């Protein structure tokens, strides 16, 4: 049994996320966590809400609420939606937790002691209209690299280039929209990433199995322009982790907080400590996942994230860990993703364009969305959601293949043999050939899941479902029943075990539907099919069952067009 630590990029607290956000980190991380648990491994799956920085303050101001109150409310909303999508976090924490305050201040203190933090007097944008310094995300303008007109002062979300607020063309305040800005001097702490460049580069070069998307972004940031730059880790904000070291205020840093991208990744560690606290466990319970001197040396740590988060997870967070000089666990594998676009354009939170997580659950159960998103996850290039493709995938894969098999087998059995797995008959060469094909395919499925090749895994799973339908079509128990009832009984008995087999292996992708199948089969044996032949004998003759409700319904053309119009823009 292996020990697997899994984290997905923590979502900003400001509002409900769309399907592109979901498939960019949390959903594929959940797939991997569920699969690893199904194979018997010990898994710690961690996520949280990212509650500090400008997005939280601006969203709270727009909502007319104190920022702490707003964050508490939105954490509950995001936790509810993650539960609705079946995301199986061991803990869904908050970056505003006391644990994260303590750990962030601890890391800053260690970095200072080791010479990796310095105080820098810098020139920063001050807004006359707002009467305050504007941290990077409080400033918008045109990106000097790609010309995107809504670039933020820390990074352009269009081309992902790292920026300083003073780089922006035609900058304006994100609070008031004022362009009455001037540059003044202020003092901040900088993480001296440049001193760790060689260590970071050697570490990244050692990760020969990482996706090209991950390593190419990391190397670009290491070498573009002047190479890896030192970055400010404090901001002039009220909301955040106060700048302290050794439990005392940091001289000269009064009224400042740590930069959100310094404290946010540390929340992965803090959230694991929150998990231990929530379960009444002691310090060793979480430290065994994170401290290599306390047991984490045998942990495999896997991160999931969108490509815009890669620079911070390949450079800044590892620099924090390396620079601390302490034996914290570094990530072993980073699975990064491109963007999911929406129906000919982009998802847009501001314009309400695209399907958001709450709307999705109002329309259809989570498994419909989970299957389409994971089947089309943007692994090697950007992907696009279209209503035609969504409808076709749901109808053909879920309704016509998997759902159809469960319905035909259970209804036929009830009408001909009653509500129990039938007795009689034996299987032969025809069934043996099916089992051999299933065994080959399920081993390929496992290989793809282990390698986090999600699209390939989904395609193999769909092919496994199709094998069952083709077998049923060729065996034709409804025809055999007239001439050889025993033969029909043997076919149906195997088909019932096929349904259980599919429920078990499909659970990482479609957990609710799998649970419904197992409930209908009155079975609680979720044992993974290491031996396919044995797996297809778990349900014996005489085992009672129920005919399940429709597992997946088809999406109509009228629904498709209504939903397309509804989510074209103007949310709410």
N, C-alpha and C positions, 0 to 999 in steps of 0.2 A: 504494500500500500504506500503510495506516494503522498506527500503533503504539498498541496497546490494553493498558493496565495494569488487571488485574482482581484484586480481593481479595474473599474471603468472610470473614465474621466468624469469628474464631478460636475454636474450641471449648475449653471448660474441660477440663483434664486429668483431672478427677475422674470417671472411669468411661466406659463405652461409651454412645454417644448413640443416641437412638431416631429413628424415621423423621421425627418432627416437627422435630427438630434438623436432620436432613439436608436436608429440603426447604426449611428456613427460610433457608439461605444457600449451603452448599457445592454442592448439586446444581444449582440454577439458574445459579450462577456457572460451573460446569463446562459446562453447556449453551451458555452464551454464549461461553465460551472456545473450545470445540470448533467452534462455528459460525464465529467470527471467523477461526480458523486455516483452516477449510475454504474461506473466501473469499479466502485468500491474505494476510491481515494478520499483522503481527508481534505476538505476544501474550506477555505476562508474567503468569502466573496464580499468585498467591501465597496461601498460607495457613500456619497454624502451630498449635501447641498453646499454650494460655494457661495457664502453669504456676505463676504466682505467686498470692499471696493466700490467704485463708482456705479456699476449696474444696480447694486442693491439700494444705494442712496437715491439714485434717480427714480427707480421704480417706486420706492416708498414715498418719495415726494409727489409723484404723479398720482399715487393712490390716496394721498392725504393722510398717511399714517406714520407714526414713529418707525424708524427703520427696524428696531428690534421686534416690534409687534408684527410688522409686515413680513419679516423673515420667518418668524415662528408660524404664521399662517400659511405662507407659501411652502414651507417645509412639509407641513401636514398635507397640503394639496399634492405636492410632488410625490410624497410617500404613498398617498392613496392611488395615484395614477400608476406608479411603479408596481404596486400590488395588483392593480387591475390588469396590467400586462403580464403578470406572473413572473416578475423579476425576483429571483430567489436570493436576494441579498442576505447574508448573515447579519449585517448591520448596515443601516442607512443613516449615516450620522449628519453632523452639522459642523461646518468649519468655524462657527462662532462658539463652539463648546469650550469649556474651561480646559479640557485636555489639550485642545489645539493651541490655546493661548500659551499653556505651559511649555509644550514641545517646541513651538515656534520660537519663543524667547530662549529656550535652551539651545536650539541649533544656532541662533544668532550669537549667543554668548560664546559658544565653542568656535564658531567661525572667526569671531573677533580675536579670541585668544590665539588662534593659529595663524593670524595675519591675513585672513581671507575677506575681511570686511574693513573698509576704510571710510572715513568721513570726508565728504566731498562738498565743497561750496559750488553750487551750480546755478546757472541762470534758468529760471523757470517762468512759465507764463502766468501772469497775474491779470485777473479780470476786474476792471474798474467797476463795471456794472454789478458784479456779484460780490465785490469786496473780499476776494480770497484768491489764493493760489489755485490753479486748476491742475489737478493730477491728470495724467495722460488721457484717461478715458472720459474726462470732462471736456476734452477738446476734440473737435471734428474738423476735417478739412480735406483737401485734395491730396491724394498720395503722389509723391514726387516720382515714384517708380512706375506706376501703371495708370495714373490719372483718375482712379476711382474717387468719386466726390464725397463719399461718406467714410473715409478712412478715420480710424481712431488714432489718438496720440501715442499709442504703444505698438500698434500693429495694424497693417492693412488686411482686413478679412478677405479682400478680393485676391491679392497676390501673395499674402502671408508674410510680406517683408516686415522685419522688425524696424520700428520707427521711434524717434523722439518727437515730442510735441512740436519742437521748433523746426522739425523737418517739413511739417505740413504746409501746403500752399493754401492761402486764403483761410487761415484758421478762424474758428468761432467757438464760443462757449456752448457746450452741450446743455448747460443749465438754462441760460437766458437767450442764447442765440447771438449774443453781443459780439461784435468784432472789435470792441474797444479794449484791446488787449495790449499788455506791455510785458517785457521781460525784466524780472527782478532777481536779485540774488537770494538764495536760501540754501540751507545745509541739509544734506541727506546722507544715508548710509548706502554704500555700494558693495555688491558682492563681486569680488575680484575673480571673475570667471577666467579671465585671460591667464592667470597663474596656473590654472588647472587644465589648460588647453591640451597639453601633451598627454596627460593622464586620461582625459576624456576621449581624445582621438584614439589612443591605443585600446581603450575599453570598447569603443564603438567598432573599431576594426576587428576586434576579437569575436564580434557577434556575426559570424558568417551566415547564420541561418535566419537572420532577421529579414523581414520583407524589404524589397528594394525601396519602396515608398518611404519607409522609416529611415533607413540609412542615408538615402539621398538627401532628405530634408536636413538631417543632422549634419551631414558633411557640408551642405550648402551654408549653413549657419556658422560652421567652424571656419570656413575659408573665404566666404564672400567679403568683398571690401577689405576692411582692416582685420578680418577674422573675428574670432570670438571676443565680444566686447564685455567690459565690466558693466553691470546693470544696477540701477538704483533699486533698493529693496524697501524704501520707506516712502510715504506719501503724506501730504498735508490733508488729512481727513479726520473726522470725528469717529467714524465707525470702523472698527478693525481691531487687530491685536496691538495693544499699546507697545511702543518700543521700550523694552526693558532688558536688563541683563543682571543676572545674579539676584533676581527678585527685587531689584531697585530700579528707579527711573534711569534712563540712559542720559547722561549729561549732554545738554545741547539738543536733545531730541524730544523735548517736551511738546506735547500736543500733536505728535506724529504717530502714525501707525505703520505696521509693516505692509508692504505692497502685497496685494491679493495673490499674485503669482508666486510669491515667496511662501506664504502660509498655506495656500490651497493644497499643494501636493503633500505637505506634511500632515494634512488631515487624513490621508490614507492610514498613516500610523496611528494618529489620534483616534480615528474612528474604530480601529481595532481595540484600542484601550477602552473606548466607550462601550464596545461590545462586551468586554470583560466586566466592566462596571455594571452593565445592565443585567448580567447573569450572575452577579455576586461572586465573581472569580477574582483571584489575586493577580498581582503584577506578572508572575511567570506565565499566566495563560495567554497574554497578548505578546509578551516579549519573545516567546518561543517562535513567533512568526516573523519577527523583525530584527532580533539581535542574533548575529551569527555566533556570538559567544554564549548564547543561552538556548541553542537548539535550531536556529533558523538556517544553519549551514546546509541542512538537508531539504530546505523548502525550495520549490520552483515558483518563482514570482513572475506572473504574466500580467501585463497591462493592456487595456483596450482603449482606443481613442481615435478621434478624427484627426486628419492630417494637420489641422491648425494647432493642435496641442502638442505635436511631436517635438518642436524645439525645446519646450520647457521640460519635457520628460526625458529627453536624451541629453540635455546639457544642464539646465539650471537646477533641477531637482537632484540629479546625480552629483553636480558640483557641491550642492549643499551637504549631501551625505558624505562625499569624499573629504570635503574640507573640514568636516566636524572632527575627523580623526578617530571617530568611534566606530565600532563594528556593526553598523546598520546594514540591513539587507539591500543590495542593489537589484534592480529588475533584471530578469534573465531573458525575457522576450517581450517585445512590444509589437502588438498587432494593431496596425494603423489602417485607416480607411479614407477613401476619397469622399466626395460629396454626393448626396442624393438630391437630385433636382426634381422640380415638380411640373409636370405637364407642360413642357415647352419653355419653362423659365426656372425661377428659383423659388424655394420656400421663402416667405417673408413674414416675420413676426409683426413688423410695424404695419404692413398692409393686410395682414390676416390672410395671406395667400397660401393655400395648401392645407393639408389635414394636420390638425394638432391632436395631441394624445387624448384629450378629453372628448373631442368630437369623434375620434376614431372609435372609442369604446361605446359611444352613444349609437353609432351606426351598426356595428357588428361585434361579435365576441373577439377577444384578443387573438385567438389562434389564427383567424383569417389574416390579420395584419402580420403576426409573427411569421407565418409561412411565407407570405409574399416578400416581406422585407429581407428575411434571411435567404430566401431563394435568389434574390436579386441584390444582395449586399454589395456595395461599391468597393470591392477589394482591389481590383487592378486598374480601374478607371472610374470616373464619375458615372453614376447610374441615373435613370430617370423614372419617376413614378408617372404612369398614365392610367387613366381609369379603364381604358380598353384592356390593357395588359393585366391590371389587377383583376378585373372581371374574368378574363380568360383563364388566369392561373387558378383562381379560387374554384371556378366551375369545373375545369378539366382535372386539376390535381386533387383537390380536396373532395369535391362532390362526386365527380364521375369515377375516380379511382378508389381512394380510401373509403369514403362514405358509402359508395355503391357496394363495395365488397361486404362491409359490415351489415348493410341492410339486406342484401340478397341472401346471405348465408343464414342470418338469424330468422328472417321471415320464412324462408323455405323450410328450415328445420322445424319451426313451430307448426307449420301447416301439415307437414308430413310425418314428423317424428315426435312432436310435443316439445315442451320447454326444458329439454335436457339434451346433452350431447348424446347422439345416438350410438347404440351398440351394433356390433356385427361387421363383417367384412375385414379385409386386410389390405394394406397398401402394397404396391409392387414397384416395378422398374420406373413407371411413369412418375410416381411420387418421389422415388429416390433421385431421379434426375432433377426434379424441382429443388429438393433439399440441397443437392450439390451446387446448383446455381445460386440459391439463397446464401449458402455458406461463403461462396466466393464473393458475392456482392456485399455481405455484411462485413467481411474482413476489409474490403476496399473502403466501405463506409467508415469503419473504425480508423483506418489509416488517414483518411481525410479529416476526420474530427480531431485526431491527435495532432495533425499538422496545422489545424485551424484553417483549412481550405474549405471555407463555408459553402460556397457555391457548389463545389464538387460534391461535398457531403450531401447537400440538399438534392442534387441531381441523382445521386446514388440511392438515397432514401426513396425518392419518387420511383426509381426503377425497381426497387424492392417491392413497393406496393403494386406496381404493374405486373410483376411476376405472379402475384397471387391472383389478380384478375384474369390473367391469361390462363393460368392453371384451371381456375373455376370454369372458364369458358370452354376449354378443351375437354375437361372431365365431364361437364354437363350433367351434374347429378339429377337435375329435374327430368332429363331424358332417361338416365340410367335407372331411376326409381321404378319406372314401369316394367323394365325387364329384369333388373337385378338390384333389389332394394338394399341388399347387404353392401354392394359396391357403392351405391349412393351414400350409405351411412358412413363408410370409411372415408369417402371424399369430404363429407360435411364435417366429420370429426377432425380431420386434418385442417380444414378451413377454419374451424373455431380456434384451433391452436395457432393458425396463421394470424388471426385477428389479435390474439394476445401477444404474439411475437411482434406484430407491428406496433401495438400500443407501447410495448417496452422500448423498442428502438426509436420510436417517434417522439417519445416524451420530452427530450431536450428541445425539440422544435415546437411541438404543439401539446403542451402539458395538460391543458384542460380537456381536450378531446381524448387524449390517451387515458386520462382518469375516468372519463365517461364510458369508454369502451371497457375498461377493467371493471367498473361498477356493474355494467350490463352483464359481463361474464361472471360476476360474483367471484372475482379472483383478486387476491392481494399479493400474488407472487410476482414481484418486479425483477426477478433475477435476470441479469444480462445473459443473452444467448451465446455464451462461449462455445457451447455445443449445440448447433442448430438442430440436429436430429433429436436430441433430448428435449430441447425447447418446444418442439412440435408434438410432444406427448404429455405436456403438463396438465392439460384438461382431459380427464379420463371420460370414458363412456358413463353416462348417468349424471354427469355434472350439470347442475341446474343453471339456467341463464335467463335473461330478460331481453326482449327486443328493444334496443335503444331508440330513443327519439332520433329524429334526423340529425346525423352527425354534423353535416355541413349543408346548408341550403344554397341554391344557386342565386347569383345576383342577376336581376333582370336588366334589360336595356333601359327601361324607364328609370330605374333606380340609378343606374350609371350616369345618365344624363342629368338627373336632378342633383346628384352629388357633385358632378363637374361644375354646374352653375353655382351651387352653394359655396364651393370652396375656391372660386376664382379670385376672390379678394373681398375686402370689406367685412372681416370677421366681426361677429357680434351685431 
